[in-house]
Amino acid sequence: MATRKKKQNAGTPGGGLANARHLLLSRGRVILALLVVALLGWGLQTVWQRVAPSVIHRDRYLLTADGISISTLPDWIMADVRMEVIRNSGLDGEISVLDEGFASVIEDAFVLHPWVESVEKVTKSYPPAVFVELTFRRPVAVVEMASREEVQLIPVDRHGVQLPAGDVPEIRKRYLPRIGGVVGRPPVGQPWADPRVIGATELAELLADHWETLHLVDILPSARPEIQDEHRYFVFSLITRGGTRVVWGAAPSNAPPGEDQFESKLQRLRECAQQHGPLDSVRGPAVVDVRHKLAITPRTVKKNPSAGGTESQVK
Protein backbone atom coordinates (compact mmCIF):
# COMPACT_ATOMS: atom_id res chain seq x y z
CA MET A 1 0.00 0.00 0.00
CA ALA A 2 2.85 2.41 0.89
CA THR A 3 4.53 1.77 -2.45
CA ARG A 4 1.34 2.48 -4.33
CA LYS A 5 0.95 5.81 -2.44
CA LYS A 6 4.46 6.88 -3.38
CA LYS A 7 3.74 6.21 -7.04
CA GLN A 8 0.50 8.11 -6.79
CA ASN A 9 2.23 11.09 -5.11
CA ALA A 10 4.90 11.19 -7.80
CA GLY A 11 2.21 11.57 -10.39
CA THR A 12 0.43 14.38 -8.61
CA PRO A 13 0.89 18.05 -9.60
CA GLY A 14 2.58 18.77 -6.26
CA GLY A 15 5.25 16.11 -6.82
CA GLY A 16 6.12 17.40 -10.31
CA LEU A 17 6.48 20.94 -9.04
CA ALA A 18 8.90 19.80 -6.36
CA ASN A 19 11.05 18.02 -8.93
CA ALA A 20 11.15 21.11 -11.16
CA ARG A 21 12.18 23.30 -8.26
CA HIS A 22 14.96 20.86 -7.36
CA LEU A 23 16.22 20.85 -10.96
CA LEU A 24 16.21 24.65 -11.17
CA LEU A 25 18.04 24.88 -7.86
CA SER A 26 20.73 22.46 -9.08
CA ARG A 27 21.21 24.38 -12.29
CA GLY A 28 21.40 27.65 -10.38
CA ARG A 29 24.16 26.27 -8.20
CA VAL A 30 26.16 25.17 -11.25
CA ILE A 31 25.75 28.57 -12.91
CA LEU A 32 26.72 30.33 -9.70
CA ALA A 33 29.84 28.16 -9.40
CA LEU A 34 30.83 28.95 -12.97
CA LEU A 35 30.32 32.66 -12.36
CA VAL A 36 32.50 32.49 -9.27
CA VAL A 37 35.27 30.69 -11.21
CA ALA A 38 35.03 33.24 -14.05
CA LEU A 39 35.19 36.16 -11.63
CA LEU A 40 38.16 34.61 -9.87
CA GLY A 41 39.91 34.09 -13.21
CA TRP A 42 39.16 37.64 -14.29
CA GLY A 43 40.36 38.94 -10.97
CA LEU A 44 43.58 36.95 -11.10
CA GLN A 45 44.20 38.08 -14.66
CA THR A 46 43.61 41.70 -13.71
CA VAL A 47 45.98 41.41 -10.78
CA TRP A 48 48.60 39.67 -12.97
CA GLN A 49 48.40 42.38 -15.60
CA ARG A 50 49.14 44.95 -12.92
CA VAL A 51 52.03 43.12 -11.28
CA ALA A 52 53.44 41.24 -14.33
CA PRO A 53 55.78 44.03 -15.51
CA SER A 54 57.47 44.18 -12.13
CA VAL A 55 57.64 40.38 -11.85
CA ILE A 56 58.73 39.17 -15.29
CA HIS A 57 61.48 41.78 -15.53
CA ARG A 58 63.14 40.84 -12.29
CA ASP A 59 66.79 39.96 -12.70
CA ARG A 60 66.15 36.27 -12.05
CA TYR A 61 64.06 36.05 -15.26
CA LEU A 62 66.13 38.25 -17.59
CA LEU A 63 68.14 36.62 -20.37
CA THR A 64 71.80 37.68 -20.47
CA ALA A 65 74.39 37.25 -23.21
CA ASP A 66 75.96 34.29 -21.38
CA GLY A 67 72.64 32.44 -21.56
CA ILE A 68 72.38 32.63 -25.36
CA SER A 69 73.88 29.78 -27.39
CA ILE A 70 73.55 28.87 -31.07
CA SER A 71 74.41 26.10 -33.52
CA THR A 72 78.09 25.54 -34.23
CA LEU A 73 79.42 27.90 -36.88
CA PRO A 74 80.63 26.27 -40.12
CA ASP A 75 84.29 26.67 -41.03
CA TRP A 76 83.59 29.21 -43.79
CA ILE A 77 82.30 31.86 -41.34
CA MET A 78 84.94 33.85 -39.47
CA ALA A 79 82.46 36.25 -37.82
CA ASP A 80 81.09 35.86 -34.29
CA VAL A 81 77.44 35.64 -35.34
CA ARG A 82 76.14 35.19 -31.79
CA MET A 83 77.79 38.30 -30.38
CA GLU A 84 76.94 40.38 -33.45
CA VAL A 85 73.25 39.55 -33.05
CA ILE A 86 73.33 40.27 -29.31
CA ARG A 87 75.06 43.60 -29.89
CA ASN A 88 72.87 44.72 -32.79
CA SER A 89 69.55 43.69 -31.22
CA GLY A 90 70.28 44.60 -27.60
CA LEU A 91 69.23 41.21 -26.24
CA ASP A 92 71.59 41.28 -23.27
CA GLY A 93 69.45 41.70 -20.13
CA GLU A 94 66.49 43.22 -21.99
CA ILE A 95 64.10 40.29 -22.42
CA SER A 96 62.48 37.97 -19.89
CA VAL A 97 61.94 34.24 -20.37
CA LEU A 98 58.41 34.86 -19.01
CA ASP A 99 57.60 37.24 -21.86
CA GLU A 100 54.85 35.82 -24.11
CA GLY A 101 56.71 36.98 -27.22
CA PHE A 102 60.10 35.60 -26.11
CA ALA A 103 60.56 33.11 -28.97
CA SER A 104 59.46 35.61 -31.62
CA VAL A 105 61.87 38.27 -30.37
CA ILE A 106 64.78 35.81 -30.43
CA GLU A 107 63.86 34.55 -33.90
CA ASP A 108 63.53 38.06 -35.34
CA ALA A 109 66.90 39.08 -33.91
CA PHE A 110 68.77 36.18 -35.52
CA VAL A 111 66.96 35.96 -38.86
CA LEU A 112 68.09 39.51 -39.68
CA HIS A 113 71.76 38.52 -39.61
CA PRO A 114 73.18 38.15 -43.16
CA TRP A 115 74.75 34.77 -42.37
CA VAL A 116 71.49 33.24 -41.10
CA GLU A 117 69.36 31.56 -43.76
CA SER A 118 66.66 30.43 -41.32
CA VAL A 119 65.91 29.92 -37.63
CA GLU A 120 64.88 26.30 -37.17
CA LYS A 121 64.06 26.18 -33.45
CA VAL A 122 64.17 28.34 -30.30
CA THR A 123 64.44 26.42 -27.01
CA LYS A 124 64.32 28.33 -23.73
CA SER A 125 65.05 27.07 -20.22
CA TYR A 126 65.44 28.26 -16.63
CA PRO A 127 67.69 29.69 -15.18
CA PRO A 128 67.25 32.07 -18.12
CA ALA A 129 68.88 30.52 -21.18
CA VAL A 130 68.05 29.88 -24.82
CA PHE A 131 69.46 27.69 -27.57
CA VAL A 132 68.86 28.86 -31.15
CA GLU A 133 69.12 26.23 -33.87
CA LEU A 134 70.22 27.94 -37.10
CA THR A 135 70.75 27.11 -40.75
CA PHE A 136 73.63 29.21 -42.08
CA ARG A 137 74.17 30.56 -45.56
CA ARG A 138 77.06 29.06 -47.52
CA PRO A 139 79.04 30.94 -50.16
CA VAL A 140 78.81 29.12 -53.51
CA ALA A 141 80.45 31.77 -55.68
CA VAL A 142 81.90 35.29 -55.70
CA VAL A 143 80.82 38.23 -57.83
CA GLU A 144 83.84 39.99 -59.30
CA MET A 145 83.43 43.76 -58.91
CA ALA A 146 86.17 45.76 -60.60
CA SER A 147 86.94 49.42 -60.06
CA ARG A 148 89.87 51.67 -60.86
CA GLU A 149 91.38 51.03 -57.46
CA GLU A 150 90.82 47.31 -56.95
CA VAL A 151 89.01 44.11 -57.80
CA GLN A 152 86.65 42.90 -55.10
CA LEU A 153 85.37 39.35 -54.72
CA ILE A 154 81.90 39.50 -53.13
CA PRO A 155 80.66 36.14 -51.78
CA VAL A 156 77.07 35.09 -52.55
CA ASP A 157 74.97 32.13 -51.47
CA ARG A 158 72.79 29.85 -53.61
CA HIS A 159 69.97 32.44 -53.61
CA GLY A 160 72.23 35.25 -54.81
CA VAL A 161 72.32 36.90 -51.36
CA GLN A 162 75.35 39.11 -50.81
CA LEU A 163 77.36 37.85 -47.82
CA PRO A 164 79.80 39.89 -45.69
CA ALA A 165 83.01 39.85 -47.73
CA GLY A 166 85.26 40.36 -44.72
CA ASP A 167 83.89 37.26 -42.98
CA VAL A 168 85.10 34.83 -45.65
CA PRO A 169 88.83 33.96 -45.74
CA GLU A 170 90.53 35.44 -48.80
CA ILE A 171 92.02 32.10 -49.79
CA ARG A 172 88.55 30.54 -49.85
CA LYS A 173 87.12 33.31 -52.02
CA ARG A 174 89.87 32.78 -54.61
CA TYR A 175 88.84 29.15 -55.09
CA LEU A 176 85.12 29.85 -55.47
CA PRO A 177 83.53 30.25 -58.93
CA ARG A 178 83.80 33.85 -60.10
CA ILE A 179 80.77 35.54 -61.64
CA GLY A 180 81.73 38.33 -64.04
CA GLY A 181 79.96 40.90 -66.15
CA VAL A 182 77.61 42.05 -63.40
CA VAL A 183 76.96 45.64 -62.36
CA GLY A 184 75.10 47.02 -59.38
CA ARG A 185 75.19 45.68 -55.86
CA PRO A 186 72.54 45.12 -53.16
CA PRO A 187 73.04 45.74 -49.43
CA VAL A 188 74.75 43.00 -47.44
CA GLY A 189 72.25 40.29 -46.58
CA GLN A 190 69.99 41.09 -49.54
CA PRO A 191 69.71 39.14 -52.82
CA TRP A 192 70.85 40.43 -56.19
CA ALA A 193 67.83 41.33 -58.30
CA ASP A 194 69.82 40.55 -61.47
CA PRO A 195 68.64 37.19 -62.95
CA ARG A 196 72.16 36.65 -64.28
CA VAL A 197 73.48 36.36 -60.72
CA ILE A 198 70.66 33.98 -59.76
CA GLY A 199 71.38 31.77 -62.79
CA ALA A 200 75.12 31.84 -62.16
CA THR A 201 74.77 30.81 -58.51
CA GLU A 202 72.50 27.96 -59.57
CA LEU A 203 75.17 26.69 -61.94
CA ALA A 204 77.89 27.18 -59.34
CA GLU A 205 76.03 25.05 -56.82
CA LEU A 206 75.24 22.28 -59.33
CA LEU A 207 78.83 22.19 -60.60
CA ALA A 208 80.45 22.39 -57.16
CA ASP A 209 81.55 18.74 -57.10
CA HIS A 210 83.05 19.01 -60.61
CA TRP A 211 84.49 22.51 -60.52
CA GLU A 212 88.09 21.64 -59.64
CA THR A 213 88.33 18.45 -61.71
CA LEU A 214 87.17 20.32 -64.82
CA HIS A 215 89.53 23.23 -64.03
CA LEU A 216 86.75 25.81 -64.19
CA VAL A 217 87.30 29.40 -63.03
CA ASP A 218 84.64 31.86 -64.23
CA ILE A 219 80.93 31.99 -64.99
CA LEU A 220 80.10 34.69 -67.53
CA PRO A 221 76.47 35.51 -68.42
CA SER A 222 75.55 37.09 -71.73
CA ALA A 223 75.06 40.85 -71.63
CA ARG A 224 71.58 40.59 -73.10
CA PRO A 225 68.93 37.86 -72.87
CA GLU A 226 68.08 35.51 -75.69
CA ILE A 227 64.42 35.43 -76.76
CA GLN A 228 62.72 32.25 -77.95
CA ASP A 229 59.03 32.82 -78.59
CA GLU A 230 57.95 34.39 -75.29
CA HIS A 231 60.80 32.85 -73.27
CA ARG A 232 63.66 35.14 -72.17
CA TYR A 233 66.88 33.63 -70.84
CA PHE A 234 70.57 34.40 -70.49
CA VAL A 235 73.31 32.25 -71.99
CA PHE A 236 76.11 31.32 -69.59
CA SER A 237 79.70 30.50 -70.50
CA LEU A 238 82.23 28.75 -68.27
CA ILE A 239 85.88 29.75 -68.56
CA THR A 240 88.52 27.15 -67.73
CA ARG A 241 91.93 27.70 -66.20
CA GLY A 242 93.49 27.28 -69.64
CA GLY A 243 91.18 29.87 -71.22
CA THR A 244 88.76 27.50 -72.94
CA ARG A 245 85.26 28.94 -73.17
CA VAL A 246 82.51 26.41 -72.53
CA VAL A 247 79.17 27.59 -73.94
CA TRP A 248 76.80 26.08 -71.40
CA GLY A 249 73.53 27.76 -72.32
CA ALA A 250 70.73 28.68 -69.95
CA ALA A 251 70.59 27.99 -66.25
CA PRO A 252 68.62 24.76 -65.61
CA SER A 253 65.68 26.50 -63.93
CA ASN A 254 65.21 28.88 -66.87
CA ALA A 255 66.12 26.73 -69.85
CA PRO A 256 64.09 27.26 -73.05
CA PRO A 257 62.08 24.41 -74.57
CA GLY A 258 64.30 21.93 -76.39
CA GLU A 259 67.55 22.69 -74.56
CA ASP A 260 69.19 19.61 -73.07
CA GLN A 261 69.25 18.79 -69.37
CA PHE A 262 72.10 19.58 -66.98
CA GLU A 263 73.40 15.99 -66.82
CA SER A 264 73.61 15.71 -70.61
CA LYS A 265 75.67 18.90 -70.85
CA LEU A 266 77.95 17.79 -68.03
CA GLN A 267 78.56 14.45 -69.72
CA ARG A 268 79.58 16.20 -72.96
CA LEU A 269 82.03 18.40 -71.07
CA ARG A 270 83.55 15.32 -69.45
CA GLU A 271 83.90 13.68 -72.87
CA CYS A 272 85.70 16.77 -74.14
CA ALA A 273 88.17 16.61 -71.25
CA GLN A 274 88.80 12.92 -71.97
CA GLN A 275 89.38 13.52 -75.69
CA HIS A 276 91.48 16.67 -75.47
CA GLY A 277 93.06 16.38 -72.05
CA PRO A 278 92.56 18.61 -69.00
CA LEU A 279 91.12 22.00 -69.83
CA ASP A 280 93.79 23.84 -67.85
CA SER A 281 96.21 24.33 -70.71
CA VAL A 282 96.43 26.71 -73.67
CA ARG A 283 96.59 23.58 -75.78
CA GLY A 284 92.93 22.94 -75.04
CA PRO A 285 90.10 23.92 -77.42
CA ALA A 286 89.17 27.57 -77.85
CA VAL A 287 85.43 26.95 -77.54
CA VAL A 288 83.39 23.95 -76.40
CA ASP A 289 79.64 24.13 -77.00
CA VAL A 290 77.67 21.57 -74.96
CA ARG A 291 74.12 22.88 -75.44
CA HIS A 292 72.76 20.35 -77.95
CA LYS A 293 75.76 18.27 -78.96
CA LEU A 294 79.48 18.42 -78.37
CA ALA A 295 80.88 21.04 -80.75
CA ILE A 296 84.57 21.88 -80.44
CA THR A 297 86.40 24.86 -81.97
CA PRO A 298 90.20 24.37 -81.97
CA ARG A 299 92.41 27.11 -80.68
CA THR A 300 94.54 28.97 -83.24
CA VAL A 301 97.55 31.24 -83.04
CA LYS A 302 98.78 33.82 -85.50
CA LYS A 303 102.36 33.77 -86.63
CA ASN A 304 104.21 36.88 -87.70
CA PRO A 305 103.42 37.46 -91.43
CA SER A 306 106.80 39.16 -91.93
CA ALA A 307 108.43 35.89 -91.01
CA GLY A 308 106.37 34.08 -93.61
CA GLY A 309 104.14 32.45 -91.03
CA THR A 310 100.43 31.67 -91.37
CA GLU A 311 97.61 31.07 -88.94
CA SER A 312 97.74 27.54 -87.58
CA GLN A 313 96.13 25.37 -84.94
CA VAL A 314 97.81 24.87 -81.60
CA LYS A 315 98.78 21.22 -81.37
C-alpha positions, 0 to 999 in steps of 0.5 A: 500500500505504501509503495502504491501511495508513493507512485501516486504522489509522484504523479500528482501536480505537487510532486512534479512541481517539487522536482522542477524546483529541485532541478532549477536549484541544481542548475542555479548552483552550477551557474553560480559556481561557474560565475564564481570561477570566471570572476576569480579568473578575471580577478587573477588576470587583472591582478597579474596584468598589474604586477606582471611588468614588475615580476617578469622583468626581475633579474632572475628572469632576464636573459643575459648574453651568457645564456644565449647559445647557437648552432656551431658555426661552419668553417667558412664563417669567421664572424662571431654571429652570436655576439653580433646579433646580441650587440645589434639587437640589444638582447643582453638583459632586456628580455624575460623568459616569461615574456609571451613573445620571447621566442618571436623576439629571439627569432627576429633578432637572428633571422636579420643577420646576413649569415642566417638563412633560417631559424629552425628552433628556439628552445628556452630554459630556466635559469634564463637561457636559450638555444637557437638552432640555425641554418647558415648561408654558404658561399657558392660563388663570388661576384667579381666587382672591378673598379679603378682602385681594386678588384673585389670578390663579393661572396654570394649564397645559392639564392644570390644573397650578398654575404659579408666579404670580410667574414670569408677567408681570402684564400677561400674566395679565390677558389670559389667560382667567379661571376663576371659581367655584373653591375650594381650591388645590393646591401649586405644580406639582400639578394641580387635582383639581377637574374644573371646572378641567380642563374650563375649561382644555380650553376655554381652550386650544381657544378660544385663537385666538378668545378676543380676536376674540370679546371673551371674558373669563371661563370660569364652571363651574356650581356643581353637575354636571348628570346625564344618565342615568349621565353627570355633567358641568359646564356652562360659561359664557363671559362677554364683555367686554360682559357677555354670557353665552354658555352653552357647555355641557360641555367637549368631552372630557366632553360628554353624548350628543347635545350638539353638537361644539366646531366647531358651537358655535363657528360659532354664536357667530361667527354671533351676533357677525356678527348682533349686532355685537362682543360687547364692548358692553352693547348685545349680547345678555344670553344666547347659548346655543350648545349645540344651536342658536343661542338669543339672549336680548336684554338689557333695562333697567328704567326708573324706574317713578316716571317712568312708564317700563317695562322695555324692550330695549336697542337 
